[in-house]
Amino acid sequence: MTVRPRLGICVSGRGSNMQALLRAAQRGELLADPVVVFSNHLDAPALERARAAGVAVEALESRGYASRADYDAAVVQCLQPYDCDIIALAGYMRIVTPTFLNAWPGRVLNIHPSLLPAFPGLHAVEQAWSYGVRVSGCTVHFVDAEVDHGPIIVQRAVSVLPDDTVDRLAARILEQEHDAFVEAVNLVAAGRVRLEGRRVLIEPE
Ligand code: GRF
């Protein structure tokens, strides 16, 4: 990995996690340089935010590709000139294939709004709230071939309050997501993580 790793960020929607990474970079608190923001939607609000922050943006709609792997091959080709060391999936609402993962082996991170392995998949906050858990939170993990499954880098717990609504809980979890993602990207960028099986060992600074 280069001294200042190059970070690519993939988004599908509003991009508050992306924004947290870009803001950390602007404050000089991110150990990687965001070089591109990619979206699978041309009209993702996140792209406007990325442009405003002066980061290159790329977008490719997935319609018209014969398979997920074909689409991912096009995404990899689109991102190739940016020479990313780390990819952060920041609300990227697509399942990535091995074609994607093999382009950045062991260097693709995802953020998920639950304490995995509880409540993988869509609507995680709603799932946790309806289940009646007392504690939920968020997880940043390495991405592997299974959905919301890879080795866990950072987790943050958030208590469910007696008068919570899904929206209030989601907002408190989102706040934690923003910090947790910066922390996880920094650990990986600093080369401080090592895998032992699926356990992520963190080297002291
Ligand atoms: C976040 O809750 C993230 O954990 C999940 O999708 C949501 C994206 O939100 N994967 P944002 O676009 O980062 O605001």
Boltz pocket constraint, residues with backbone or C-beta under 6 A from the ligand:
constraints:
  - pocket:
      binder: B
      contacts: [[A, 11], [A, 12], [A, 13], [A, 14], [A, 15], [A, 16], [A, 17], [A, 18], [A, 89], [A, 90], [A, 91], [A, 92], [A, 111], [A, 112], [A, 113], [A, 174], [A, 177]]
      max_distance: 6.0
